[in-house]
Amino acid sequence: MSNQVTTTIAIDLENRNRATVFWRGIIVMPVLIFVTSFTPSAFSDDSTAALGATGFIVLPTFLAILFRGIYPSYVLSFNHALVELETRLFAYLFLLNDDYPSIERNPRVAVLFPDVEGGAKLNRGLPLIKWFLAIPLYFVGLIYLLMTIIATVLAWVITSLTGKYPQWAAEIAIGTVRYWNRVQGYAWLLVTDEYPSFSLKS
């Protein structure tokens, strides 16, 4: 049984709202700004924040696991809520459905964390090297992201004209979102010690 972060997104292939699909890059901006506002450097001159690093509580989590063997429940709740918000944003941006990304939970988009049992299931020393072990995952993830951008641009044209979102684009996009959520769960959110699968299918 897998002990990785799992992501489910309801995909709409038929009867798409062509107007919102066509203008998607513009109408998503308010939520995009809201999500990026969680990044500590969002309103400073420091532009070195990593893509996707939208203000997760990483360092305190690392210290709590390393020295106490505890994953604080309030930190876990915040990180979980934020990764679900990110996922709703990307589901909309990548045209997976027409549900405008709510800042509250939406049952059509869900991210499930493995049960860490307050940190008892986690290796206390592994967070020291997870960032290094994850390097190959980042390279593969960048390739998947490039594939998703190309697929989304093509799907944007098709869906805007026909109202039908192509299945092949959905598989690439949802696979990429799931992949990056697994990588984040392992390397930064520290909710699992199981090395993430490289597959888009998982």
Backbone as JSON, one array per atom type, in Angstrom:
{
  "sequence": "MSNQVTTTIAIDLENRNRATVFWRGIIVMPVLIFVTSFTPSAFSDDSTAALGATGFIVLPTFLAILFRGIYPSYVLSFNHALVELETRLFAYLFLLNDDYPSIERNPRVAVLFPDVEGGAKLNRGLPLIKWFLAIPLYFVGLIYLLMTIIATVLAWVITSLTGKYPQWAAEIAIGTVRYWNRVQGYAWLLVTDEYPSFSLKS",
  "N": [[0.84, -1.21, 0.0], [0.56, 2.2, -0.88], [2.28, 4.94, 0.57], [2.17, 7.57, -0.04], [1.48, 11.03, -0.92], [-1.76, 11.57, -2.11], [-3.78, 12.61, -4.85], [-6.88, 13.77, -5.96], [-8.88, 14.81, -8.63], [-11.76, 16.07, -10.05], [-12.52, 15.76, -13.36], [-13.69, 17.6, -16.13], [-14.75, 16.75, -19.23], [-16.61, 17.15, -21.27], [-19.06, 19.52, -22.55], [-17.95, 22.06, -21.87], [-17.4, 25.38, -20.55], [-16.87, 27.57, -22.88], [-16.24, 30.28, -22.99], [-15.12, 30.95, -20.44], [-12.98, 29.25, -20.55], [-11.51, 30.29, -22.7], [-10.75, 32.82, -21.7], [-9.29, 32.12, -19.51], [-6.63, 32.52, -18.52], [-6.68, 35.14, -17.7], [-8.91, 35.51, -15.96], [-8.2, 33.92, -13.86], [-6.38, 35.3, -12.41], [-6.94, 36.79, -9.89], [-7.09, 34.71, -7.92], [-4.62, 33.54, -8.29], [-2.93, 35.6, -7.46], [-3.74, 35.7, -4.79], [-2.89, 33.16, -3.85], [-0.1, 33.3, -4.27], [0.45, 35.28, -2.48], [0.99, 34.1, -0.09], [3.63, 33.48, -0.16], [6.65, 34.29, 1.42], [8.34, 36.26, 0.24], [6.74, 37.62, -1.46], [5.96, 40.31, -1.52], [8.28, 41.72, -1.51], [11.61, 42.8, -2.57], [13.02, 40.56, -3.11], [13.39, 38.1, -5.37], [13.8, 35.41, -5.38], [12.28, 33.28, -4.62], [11.22, 29.93, -4.83], [9.52, 28.3, -7.56], [6.23, 27.45, -6.94], [6.64, 27.29, -4.22], [4.76, 28.26, -2.04], [4.66, 29.48, 0.58], [4.58, 27.38, 2.47], [4.88, 25.85, 5.69], [7.88, 25.02, 6.47], [10.57, 24.98, 7.66], [10.06, 25.14, 10.57], [8.63, 22.72, 10.78], [10.53, 20.83, 9.99], [12.42, 21.17, 12.08], [10.88, 20.43, 14.31], [10.33, 17.73, 13.78], [12.92, 16.68, 13.61], [14.13, 17.2, 16.17], [12.18, 16.63, 18.1], [10.59, 14.61, 17.16], [8.01, 15.05, 16.36], [5.17, 16.03, 14.47], [3.67, 18.94, 14.32], [0.19, 19.38, 14.82], [-1.26, 21.65, 14.05], [0.4, 22.82, 12.18], [0.44, 20.84, 10.24], [-2.25, 20.92, 9.45], [-2.38, 23.51, 8.32], [-0.47, 23.34, 6.2], [-1.68, 21.32, 4.71], [-4.13, 22.51, 3.96], [-3.14, 24.58, 2.37], [-1.79, 23.25, 0.28], [-3.96, 22.01, -0.93], [-5.36, 24.27, -1.78], [-3.52, 25.28, -3.66], [-3.66, 23.15, -5.46], [-6.31, 23.29, -6.37], [-6.11, 25.69, -7.74], [-4.25, 25.02, -9.8], [-5.67, 22.99, -11.08], [-7.71, 24.44, -12.25], [-6.27, 26.3, -13.8], [-4.94, 24.62, -15.58], [-7.04, 23.76, -17.03], [-8.6, 21.58, -16.24], [-11.11, 21.48, -15.08], [-14.12, 23.52, -14.82], [-14.54, 24.75, -12.44], [-14.29, 27.54, -10.56], [-11.42, 28.34, -8.69], [-11.98, 27.94, -5.41], [-11.36, 29.64, -2.29], [-11.91, 28.22, -0.13], [-12.49, 24.78, 0.87], [-13.12, 22.37, -1.73], [-14.99, 19.68, -2.67], [-14.54, 18.43, -5.1], [-11.91, 18.59, -5.66], [-9.26, 17.17, -4.12], [-6.68, 16.58, -1.76], [-4.89, 14.1, -0.22], [-3.14, 13.37, 2.69], [-0.73, 11.01, 3.94], [-1.23, 9.19, 7.01], [0.51, 10.53, 9.57], [0.63, 10.09, 12.2], [1.07, 12.04, 14.21], [3.74, 12.42, 13.82], [5.05, 10.21, 14.62], [5.38, 8.15, 12.81], [7.39, 8.97, 11.18], [10.78, 9.14, 10.08], [13.22, 10.56, 12.06], [15.7, 11.61, 11.29], [15.76, 11.64, 8.51], [14.68, 13.98, 7.18], [16.93, 15.62, 6.96], [18.29, 14.95, 4.66], [16.44, 14.71, 2.64], [15.9, 16.81, 0.83], [18.11, 16.66, -0.82], [17.98, 14.05, -1.84], [15.77, 14.36, -3.38], [16.48, 15.69, -5.68], [16.7, 14.42, -8.33], [13.97, 14.09, -8.76], [13.04, 16.69, -9.11], [14.13, 17.42, -11.61], [12.86, 15.6, -13.36], [10.26, 16.41, -12.84], [10.25, 19.01, -13.91], [10.39, 18.46, -16.63], [7.91, 17.16, -16.93], [6.27, 19.33, -16.3], [6.8, 21.1, -18.42], [5.76, 19.55, -20.52], [3.09, 19.61, -19.73], [2.43, 22.32, -19.95], [2.66, 22.71, -22.74], [0.71, 20.85, -23.59], [-1.55, 21.98, -22.4], [-1.8, 24.45, -23.69], [-2.4, 23.59, -26.3], [-4.76, 22.18, -25.71], [-6.28, 24.27, -24.8], [-6.83, 25.73, -27.13], [-8.32, 23.79, -28.57], [-10.47, 23.25, -26.77], [-11.6, 25.78, -26.45], [-12.66, 26.15, -28.98], [-14.32, 23.93, -29.45], [-15.61, 23.15, -27.1], [-15.0, 20.84, -25.86], [-12.83, 19.06, -23.81], [-9.72, 17.6, -24.35], [-8.99, 14.16, -23.67], [-6.35, 13.18, -23.59], [-4.83, 15.4, -22.91], [-5.82, 15.91, -20.38], [-4.88, 13.68, -18.97], [-2.12, 14.12, -18.95], [-1.95, 16.59, -17.6], [-3.25, 16.18, -15.06], [-1.68, 14.13, -14.13], [0.77, 15.42, -13.82], [0.18, 17.35, -11.83], [-0.43, 15.62, -9.7], [2.03, 14.35, -9.46], [3.8, 16.48, -8.67], [2.62, 17.13, -6.24], [3.17, 14.82, -4.77], [5.96, 14.99, -4.7], [6.32, 17.4, -3.28], [5.12, 16.62, -0.88], [6.92, 14.74, 0.05], [9.55, 15.99, 0.04], [9.34, 18.64, 1.07], [6.97, 19.16, 2.58], [7.13, 17.03, 4.23], [5.56, 14.8, 4.97], [5.74, 12.15, 4.48], [7.94, 9.32, 4.33], [8.34, 7.74, 2.22], [9.79, 7.28, -0.89], [8.88, 9.25, -3.66], [6.95, 8.1, -6.48], [8.06, 8.13, -9.88], [6.27, 8.13, -11.89], [3.64, 9.31, -14.09], [1.23, 8.17, -13.88], [0.64, 7.29, -11.31]],
  "CA": [[0.0, 0.0, 0.0], [1.35, 3.41, -1.0], [2.27, 5.88, 1.69], [2.47, 8.85, -0.66], [0.38, 11.99, -1.05], [-2.64, 11.24, -3.23], [-4.55, 13.76, -5.34], [-8.02, 13.46, -6.83], [-9.47, 15.99, -9.26], [-12.85, 15.77, -10.98], [-12.21, 16.35, -14.67], [-14.83, 17.8, -17.03], [-14.32, 16.62, -20.62], [-17.67, 17.59, -22.17], [-19.9, 20.68, -22.2], [-17.14, 23.06, -21.17], [-17.73, 26.79, -20.76], [-15.82, 28.03, -23.79], [-15.85, 31.66, -22.67], [-14.18, 30.96, -19.31], [-11.76, 28.57, -21.0], [-10.75, 31.21, -23.55], [-10.2, 33.9, -20.9], [-8.83, 31.5, -18.27], [-5.39, 33.12, -18.02], [-6.97, 36.45, -17.1], [-9.85, 35.42, -14.84], [-7.59, 33.2, -12.75], [-5.4, 36.16, -11.75], [-7.18, 37.1, -8.46], [-6.72, 33.58, -7.08], [-3.17, 33.39, -8.42], [-2.34, 36.6, -6.56], [-4.02, 35.28, -3.42], [-2.02, 32.03, -3.5], [1.3, 33.74, -4.19], [0.62, 36.17, -1.33], [1.5, 33.31, 1.03], [5.08, 33.42, -0.27], [7.23, 35.36, 2.23], [8.98, 37.32, -0.54], [5.8, 38.08, -2.49], [5.86, 41.76, -1.58], [9.6, 42.3, -1.29], [12.45, 42.83, -3.77], [13.67, 39.27, -3.26], [12.65, 37.31, -6.36], [14.44, 34.1, -5.43], [11.37, 32.23, -4.14], [11.08, 28.84, -5.81], [8.19, 28.11, -8.15], [5.4, 26.52, -6.19], [6.89, 27.37, -2.79], [3.83, 29.32, -1.68], [4.5, 29.76, 2.0], [4.43, 26.23, 3.35], [5.67, 25.92, 6.92], [8.87, 23.96, 6.24], [11.64, 24.95, 8.66], [9.59, 24.69, 11.88], [8.27, 21.31, 10.68], [11.81, 20.12, 9.98], [13.01, 21.21, 13.43], [10.03, 19.67, 15.23], [10.53, 16.3, 13.51], [14.31, 16.33, 13.9], [14.5, 17.25, 17.58], [11.15, 16.12, 18.99], [9.86, 13.49, 16.57], [6.6, 15.46, 16.35], [4.67, 16.89, 13.4], [2.6, 19.69, 14.98], [-1.08, 19.21, 14.13], [-1.68, 22.92, 13.45], [1.23, 23.0, 10.99], [-0.06, 19.86, 9.27], [-3.52, 21.44, 8.93], [-2.1, 24.65, 7.45], [0.18, 22.86, 4.98], [-2.67, 20.56, 3.93], [-5.06, 23.48, 3.37], [-2.45, 25.35, 1.34], [-1.54, 22.41, -0.89], [-5.25, 21.84, -1.61], [-5.63, 25.53, -2.48], [-2.64, 25.25, -4.84], [-4.16, 22.14, -6.39], [-7.51, 23.85, -7.0], [-5.63, 26.7, -8.69], [-3.66, 24.39, -10.98], [-6.73, 22.27, -11.79], [-8.41, 25.44, -13.06], [-5.33, 26.87, -14.75], [-4.64, 23.6, -16.6], [-8.32, 23.5, -17.73], [-9.16, 20.28, -15.88], [-12.55, 21.68, -14.91], [-14.53, 24.93, -14.87], [-14.81, 25.22, -11.07], [-13.38, 28.61, -10.17], [-10.76, 27.85, -7.48], [-12.44, 28.54, -4.16], [-10.34, 29.72, -1.23], [-12.32, 27.19, 0.82], [-12.42, 23.43, 0.3], [-14.03, 21.95, -2.78], [-14.89, 18.22, -2.68], [-14.12, 17.93, -6.41], [-10.44, 18.61, -5.68], [-8.84, 16.75, -2.78], [-5.32, 16.06, -1.55], [-4.87, 13.31, 1.01], [-1.83, 13.09, 3.27], [-0.66, 9.79, 4.73], [-1.35, 9.41, 8.45], [1.86, 10.6, 10.16], [0.47, 9.77, 13.64], [1.73, 13.07, 14.99], [5.18, 12.38, 13.57], [5.59, 8.93, 15.11], [5.7, 7.29, 11.67], [8.43, 9.59, 10.37], [12.18, 9.02, 10.49], [13.62, 11.88, 12.54], [16.9, 12.1, 10.62], [15.62, 11.68, 7.05], [14.52, 15.34, 6.61], [18.24, 16.23, 6.72], [18.8, 14.64, 3.32], [15.35, 14.58, 1.66], [16.04, 17.83, -0.21], [19.14, 16.18, -1.74], [17.45, 12.86, -2.51], [14.69, 14.76, -4.28], [16.99, 16.4, -6.86], [16.24, 13.81, -9.6], [12.53, 14.31, -8.89], [12.84, 18.04, -9.64], [14.43, 17.42, -13.04], [11.76, 14.92, -14.05], [9.09, 17.26, -12.69], [10.34, 20.12, -14.86], [10.01, 17.9, -17.93], [6.46, 16.98, -16.89], [5.65, 20.66, -16.31], [6.89, 21.58, -19.79], [4.77, 18.78, -21.28], [1.76, 20.08, -19.34], [2.22, 23.65, -20.53], [2.4, 22.51, -24.17], [-0.6, 20.18, -23.72], [-2.61, 22.91, -21.99], [-1.96, 25.43, -24.77], [-3.13, 22.9, -27.37], [-6.11, 21.89, -25.22], [-6.98, 25.57, -24.71], [-7.34, 26.02, -28.47], [-9.36, 22.8, -28.89], [-11.63, 23.42, -25.89], [-12.21, 27.08, -26.76], [-13.38, 26.04, -30.25], [-15.29, 22.82, -29.49], [-16.27, 22.9, -25.81], [-14.6, 19.52, -25.37], [-11.45, 19.03, -23.33], [-9.18, 16.3, -24.78], [-8.6, 13.2, -22.63], [-4.89, 13.05, -23.52], [-4.32, 16.57, -22.18], [-6.21, 15.71, -18.99], [-3.99, 12.69, -18.35], [-0.81, 14.75, -18.72], [-2.07, 17.65, -16.6], [-3.53, 15.65, -13.73], [-0.5, 13.36, -13.74], [1.8, 16.38, -13.37], [-0.25, 17.89, -10.53], [-0.25, 14.55, -8.71], [3.47, 14.14, -9.29], [4.39, 17.56, -7.87], [2.11, 17.02, -4.87], [3.94, 13.75, -4.13], [7.31, 15.51, -4.44], [6.21, 18.35, -2.16], [4.81, 15.88, 0.34], [8.13, 14.06, 0.49], [10.75, 16.81, 0.24], [9.13, 19.91, 1.77], [5.94, 19.05, 3.61], [7.67, 16.01, 5.14], [4.48, 13.97, 5.5], [6.01, 10.75, 4.18], [9.34, 8.94, 4.09], [8.36, 6.89, 1.02], [10.26, 8.03, -2.05], [7.77, 9.36, -4.62], [7.01, 7.46, -7.78], [8.33, 9.04, -11.0], [5.24, 7.93, -12.91], [2.5, 10.21, -14.2], [0.02, 7.37, -13.68], [0.4, 6.98, -9.9]],
  "C": [[0.88, 1.25, 0.0], [1.19, 4.31, 0.2], [2.62, 7.28, 1.17], [1.25, 9.76, -0.64], [-0.45, 11.61, -2.27], [-3.52, 12.45, -3.56], [-5.68, 13.28, -6.23], [-8.62, 14.77, -7.34], [-10.57, 15.52, -10.2], [-12.59, 16.52, -12.28], [-13.49, 16.45, -15.51], [-14.32, 17.76, -18.47], [-15.33, 17.22, -21.6], [-18.35, 18.85, -21.65], [-19.13, 21.73, -21.4], [-17.6, 24.47, -21.49], [-16.61, 27.41, -21.59], [-15.35, 29.44, -23.49], [-14.85, 31.69, -21.51], [-12.89, 30.24, -19.66], [-10.89, 29.55, -21.78], [-10.05, 32.29, -22.72], [-9.56, 33.41, -19.59], [-7.59, 32.17, -17.67], [-5.59, 34.46, -17.35], [-7.84, 36.3, -15.86], [-9.29, 34.64, -13.65], [-6.68, 34.1, -11.91], [-5.7, 36.49, -10.28], [-6.77, 35.96, -7.53], [-5.22, 33.33, -7.13], [-2.45, 34.37, -7.49], [-2.54, 36.2, -5.11], [-3.07, 34.15, -2.98], [-0.58, 32.49, -3.35], [1.53, 34.7, -3.02], [1.1, 35.44, -0.09], [3.02, 33.19, 1.0], [5.7, 34.57, 0.52], [7.8, 36.52, 1.43], [8.04, 37.94, -1.57], [5.77, 39.59, -2.63], [7.19, 42.43, -1.24], [10.38, 42.28, -2.6], [13.12, 41.5, -4.05], [12.84, 38.4, -4.18], [13.19, 35.89, -6.45], [13.53, 32.97, -4.96], [11.17, 31.19, -5.23], [9.64, 28.77, -6.31], [7.43, 27.1, -7.31], [5.61, 26.59, -4.69], [6.05, 28.5, -2.22], [3.6, 29.4, -0.18], [4.21, 28.58, 2.89], [5.32, 26.4, 4.58], [6.64, 24.75, 6.89], [9.89, 23.89, 7.38], [11.16, 24.55, 10.06], [9.19, 23.2, 11.9], [9.52, 20.44, 10.75], [12.4, 20.04, 11.38], [12.2, 20.37, 14.42], [10.21, 18.16, 15.03], [11.93, 15.86, 13.93], [14.58, 16.22, 15.4], [13.46, 16.65, 18.53], [10.42, 14.9, 18.46], [8.37, 13.77, 16.48], [6.33, 16.28, 15.09], [3.49, 17.66, 13.99], [1.31, 19.67, 14.16], [-1.52, 20.5, 13.43], [-0.87, 23.23, 12.2], [0.75, 22.07, 9.88], [-1.35, 20.37, 8.64], [-3.29, 22.6, 7.96], [-1.49, 24.19, 6.13], [-0.8, 22.1, 4.08], [-3.64, 21.52, 3.23], [-4.41, 24.23, 2.21], [-2.16, 24.51, 0.1], [-2.84, 22.12, -1.64], [-5.63, 23.11, -2.37], [-4.8, 25.62, -3.76], [-3.21, 24.32, -5.9], [-5.42, 22.61, -7.09], [-7.12, 24.89, -8.05], [-5.11, 26.04, -9.96], [-4.69, 23.58, -11.77], [-7.48, 23.23, -12.72], [-7.5, 26.0, -14.15], [-5.01, 25.91, -15.89], [-5.91, 23.08, -17.28], [-8.96, 22.17, -17.37], [-10.66, 20.34, -15.6], [-12.84, 23.19, -14.92], [-14.88, 25.48, -13.49], [-13.8, 26.3, -10.7], [-12.77, 28.25, -8.82], [-11.17, 28.6, -6.21], [-11.3, 28.63, -3.16], [-10.73, 28.84, -0.04], [-12.3, 25.84, 0.12], [-13.49, 23.19, -0.75], [-13.9, 20.44, -2.89], [-14.46, 17.63, -4.03], [-12.6, 17.93, -6.58], [-9.97, 18.28, -4.26], [-7.4, 16.24, -2.81], [-5.32, 15.35, -0.21], [-3.44, 13.05, 1.44], [-1.86, 11.72, 3.94], [-0.79, 10.14, 6.22], [0.04, 9.38, 9.08], [1.85, 10.27, 11.65], [1.25, 10.76, 14.51], [3.24, 13.14, 14.81], [5.81, 11.06, 13.95], [6.01, 8.01, 13.97], [6.88, 7.79, 10.85], [9.81, 9.38, 10.96], [12.71, 10.4, 10.86], [14.82, 12.45, 11.78], [16.76, 12.29, 9.13], [15.39, 13.08, 6.48], [15.83, 16.06, 6.33], [18.71, 16.05, 5.28], [17.7, 14.55, 2.25], [15.5, 15.58, 0.51], [17.05, 17.39, -1.26], [18.63, 14.97, -2.53], [16.4, 13.22, -3.56], [15.18, 15.44, -5.56], [16.57, 15.74, -8.18], [14.74, 14.03, -9.84], [12.24, 15.69, -9.48], [13.07, 18.08, -11.15], [13.32, 16.75, -13.84], [10.5, 15.77, -13.99], [9.08, 18.44, -13.63], [9.98, 19.67, -16.27], [8.49, 17.72, -18.01], [5.74, 18.33, -16.97], [5.68, 21.26, -17.71], [5.88, 20.87, -20.69], [3.35, 19.3, -21.0], [1.45, 21.44, -19.93], [1.89, 23.53, -22.02], [1.02, 21.89, -24.38], [-1.74, 21.13, -23.4], [-2.86, 23.97, -23.06], [-2.76, 24.81, -25.92], [-4.57, 22.63, -26.95], [-6.93, 23.16, -25.11], [-7.59, 25.94, -26.05], [-8.52, 25.1, -28.8], [-10.63, 23.05, -28.08], [-12.35, 24.74, -26.16], [-13.07, 26.99, -28.02], [-14.52, 25.03, -30.19], [-16.09, 22.63, -28.21], [-15.96, 21.54, -25.24], [-13.12, 19.53, -25.02], [-10.86, 17.66, -23.64], [-8.66, 15.45, -23.61], [-7.08, 13.13, -22.48], [-4.26, 14.22, -22.75], [-4.63, 16.44, -20.69], [-5.26, 14.76, -18.27], [-2.61, 13.29, -18.05], [-0.91, 15.75, -17.57], [-2.31, 17.1, -15.2], [-2.36, 14.82, -13.22], [0.59, 14.27, -13.19], [1.44, 16.98, -12.01], [-0.04, 16.84, -9.43], [1.24, 14.33, -8.42], [4.08, 15.2, -8.38], [3.87, 17.56, -6.44], [2.84, 15.92, -4.1], [5.33, 14.25, -3.76], [7.29, 16.49, -3.28], [5.97, 17.63, -0.84], [6.03, 15.2, 0.92], [9.22, 15.03, 0.9], [10.53, 18.03, 1.11], [8.07, 19.85, 2.86], [6.24, 17.96, 4.62], [6.6, 15.11, 5.75], [4.66, 12.49, 5.19], [7.5, 10.54, 4.01], [9.46, 8.05, 2.86], [8.74, 7.72, -0.19], [9.19, 8.07, -3.11], [8.02, 8.6, -5.92], [7.27, 8.51, -8.86], [7.2, 9.03, -12.03], [4.16, 9.0, -12.89], [1.2, 9.47, -13.85], [-0.33, 7.2, -12.21], [-0.49, 8.01, -9.24]]
}
